């Protein structure tokens, strides 16, 4: 029994939060600052939502890993996203290759301000801080 537990590692994922203003009123983008622990192969949900509730289907939603920076030696490198939603659809061209076909938003819940991200089949490389953000 102990051999099974020795071979199992966990991955810790966190999401950050941002604040933005909408037409004179303050809207908060709220994520969790608590770690999310997962075993390899698990699916996880990184919670993030707007308060007050607001339909975000027509907005841009960015999920990124803020600790990852573009390569300064490569002048053509750009910031890539864990998940990018723009113009009512996912933008796969701006997505980090390691997250291709492994992330999704809850499309039906976006009209209620839910921008939580689901990551499928987590691995050790997914460990780190995550940021959900809606640019102005």
N, C-alpha and C positions, 0 to 999 in steps of 0.2 A: 504494500500500500504506500509506503513512504517513497518508493522509486517513482511512482506516478506524480506525486506532488513536487518532487525535486526537478522533474523535467518540465514543469509548467511555469511559465513566466507571465507577468501581467504587463499591460501597457496602460499608461496614465494619459488621459486626454483632458484638456481643459478648454473652455471657451471664454472669451473675454467679452466686455460689453462696450458700447459706444453710445453717445448721446447726440441727437440731431434735432433740429427744429423744423416744424412743418407749419407754414402759413401763420406765423405768430404764436402758435402753441408749441409747447415742448413735448416731444415724443421721445421716449426712452427705448433704446434697443438693449434688451437685457439678456445676458447669458449667465452661465453658472461659473462661479469661481471654485467650485468643489471638484476634486479629481474624479474622473470616470475610469474605473478599473475594468479591464477586459482581458480575456484569454485569447491567444492566437486563434483566428478563425471566427471569433464572435462578430456580431454586428452590434454597433453602438449608435446611440443618438446623442448628439451634442445639442443641448437645449438652448434655444434663443427665440425671443419673441418681443413684440412691441407693446408698450404701455403708454397711453391707452391703446386698445385694440384698433388696428388700422389695416386696410386692405393694401398689401404690398405687391400684388400681382403685376402691376404696371411699373414697378421700380426695379432698380438694380440691387442685387444682393450678392455681397462678396464674402466668401469664406477663405481665410488664408492662415498661414502659419507665420506669425510676425517675427519669429526668430530666424527664419530663412531669408537671406538677402541675395539679390542677383550677384553673379560673379563679377567683381570689379575689373578683372583682367579681360572680360569679354564685353566690349562696348555695345554689342548688339543684344546682350542678354536683357530680359525683361522680368518683371515680377509675374510669377505664375500663381494661380489660385488652386486651392483644394477643390473649390466649386465656385462657379460664377454663373449667375442668372441675370440676364438682361433681355429686354424686349420680349418678355413673356416666355423665354426659353433658356435652357442651359447653353453656355458658350464653351464647347469642348476644346476649341483651339487655344484657349488661355489657361487650360487646366494642366496641373502637374501630371506627367505621364503615369506616375505611380498610383494616382487616384482615378484614372480612366475607368469608367464603368463600375466604380465602387462607391460613388456618392450620389445622394439624391435628397431633394427637398420634399416636403409634404405639400404637394401642389394644391390639393383641396383645402388645406388649412391655411394657406397663405392669405386668403381673403379675411381671415381672423387674426392676422399679424403673427402667425407662427412661421419662423424662418429656421427652425431646427434642422440640423443636418444629420442624415443617417450615413454612416460609413460601414460598408459591407466588408466582411472578411478581414478584420484588422490584423496587422502584423507589427512587429517591433519597430519598424520604420515609421509607423503612425504616431509614435510617442511624441508628445510635445504640447505646446500651447497653441490654441486655435482662436481666431478672431472672427466674429460675425460683424458685418458692417454694411450699412446702407449709405452710400455717398449722396450728397446733396444734388 
